[in-house]
Amino acid sequence: QVQLVESGGGLVQPGGSLSLSCAASGSMLSPNTMGWYRQAPGKQRELVAGITSGTRTNYADSVKGRFTISRDNAKNTVYLQMNSLKPEDTAVYYCNAGYYSMTYWGKGTLVTVSS
């Protein structure tokens, strides 16, 4: 059973930075893709950033230039460095891990950007 555990959420002021991490455990296989999604109240869950096992990345237009996704395949961990945070970045951030035929989700970590 694969389990994803996010960490690093919290309260940060606008313009500040925050780093999220997500560790996948319970599988001998490294996820093909890992990513971060977020969901704000009343909105659909959206992709923030994704990264393949080959380190190809993609970002939502709203976070390009501000967020950086990376992964450590040896640790089965994905990271999201968030800089220049804006109030509209406030959401629950969910880690996702995709394998060849299965996907898994973390429970989410709340990021609040507010003064």
Summary of the structure (lengths in Angstrom):
residues: 115
radius of gyration: 13.4
end to end distance: 39.8
largest distance: 42.6
contacts: 342
relative contact order: 0.33
helix: 3%
strand: 53%
